[in-house]
Amino acid sequence: MMPTPIPPSPSELAIPKVLFKGKMVSGKKSNSPFFVHQRHKQNQLIVPPSATILLRRMITEHWLWGYNGKWVRLSHYFPGSQETFTIESLSFYDGIKDPSKPILLAINGKVYNVDSNQNMYGPGGSYHHFTGKDASRAFVMGCSKTGLTYDLRGLNE
């Protein structure tokens, strides 16, 4: 059997209730710290977020506190067009046959643009013999020009 609820006393009925986030909260004196805290949170929202963003920019000279990971680069969300290379077409991207094209390096089927490091991968650089071809075996085995072959057997581990 369910107990019957006790009706509120006349003094409790005299206390007004306040609607807060869809719930009725009693305006009793014991709830006053709750209301003070809610007013404080509302006052804190008055400070515009743009002021904190501008202050962050002034202090760190960066909008995101120096973070420069993949989440802030638009290329992560909108990758460019994917291009498929054959071994013959990749050979034109070695920096010698057509200097106007970027220097590309292929390892295990993935093509990397290494044009930013001309001293190492450009003509006369120590790793130039890897560019313009699939250099998977040579990179994995630590070989130089002898490992530049299309044969990838044994590299799956």
N, C-alpha and C positions, 0 to 999 in steps of 0.2 A: 504494500500500500504506500502511495506517495504522500509525503508530508505536505501539508498545505503551507504555502508561503505566508510569511508574516507580513502583514500590510505595513507600509512605512508610517513612522510616527508623524504627527503634525509638524514637529520641528524639522524633520527631513523633507517634508513636502514644501516647506517655506524656502529651502535652499534651491536657487535656480540651477538648471542644468545647461551645460554649454555643449554645442555640437562641435566635435573635433574629429576630423578624418572619418566622417560617417558614423561616429559613435557619440552617444550622449555621455558626457563626463560631468560628474557632480561638481558644483562650485564650492565644495566644502573648504574650510581653511587648510585641511591636510593636503589638498591638491594644489595649493598655491605655489609650491616650488615647481610643480609641473608646468603651470601656466607661465611662471617667470621664465623658465627655460625655453618654452615655446616662443615667447616674445623675443627672447635673446636670439634664437635661431632666425626669426623673421627679420630682426635688425641686421644680422650678419649678411643676409641675402641682399641688403641694400647696396653693399659695396659691389660695384660692377666687376664682373670677371675680366673685363678688358683691362682694368687697372692692374690686376695681378699679372696678366699676360705681358703688358708693357713693362712692368717691373722685372719680370723674368728675363725679358729681352735685354733690358739695360744691365742687369747684373752679369749675365752669362754670355751676352752677345750672341745668343742663339735662341730660337723660339722654343726648342724642346729640351732645354738643359743640356745641350751637347749631344743628345742622342741622334745618331745617324745610321740607324739600322735599316733593315729591309722594310719595316712597317711605315717609314716616312717617305720612302722612294715611290714615286708614282709608277715606275716601271714594274714594281712588284704587283700592283693591282691591274695595270694595263700593259702586259708584255707586248713587245713589238711583233712584227710579223715573223713567223718562223720560216727559215730558208733551209732547203735541203741541198746538200753538197754531194757531188760525186768526187771521186779521187782526182779526176781530171780537172774539174772546176775548182777544187780546193787548191790545186797547185798554182793557180794564178794569184793567190793571196800570200805569197811568201816575201813580198817586199822588193823583189828583183824584177820579175816579169812585168808587173804593173805597179809602179811605186804609188800611184794614186789610190789604190785599194788598200784596205786595212790589212795588217798582218794577223793571220788566223792560225790557230794551233788546234788540232783535233786529238782528243784522248778518249778512247773507248766509246767512240760514236758521238761525243759531245764536242762542239766547236766553241773555242774560246777566242775572244778578241784580245790579243796581247800587244796591240798597237801602242799602248801607253808606255811600254818599256822598250823603246827602240834600241837602247844600248845593249840589251841582253838578247832580244829576239830579232832585231833588225839585221840587215846585211853586215857581215863582219862581227856580229855578236856571238857570244859563246854558245848560245842555244839556237842559233839561226837554222841549223840543220834539221831542227824539229818542226819548223813552220812550213805551212803549205802542204802538209800531209798528215796522215794518221800516225801519231808517234806513241801509240799505247805501249807496245812492247819495249821500246827504247826507254820510256819514262819509268816503267815498272821494274825492268831488269837493270836499270842504271847503265845501260849501254850507250854508246854514242852513235855513230853512223851505222854500225853493223846491225843494230836492232831496229832500224827503220824498215819494217816489212809489214805487209798487210796481214800476215799470219797472226792470229790471236789465240791459237790453241794453247791451253794451259794457263791462261790469264783469268779464268773465271773465279778463282779462289781468292 
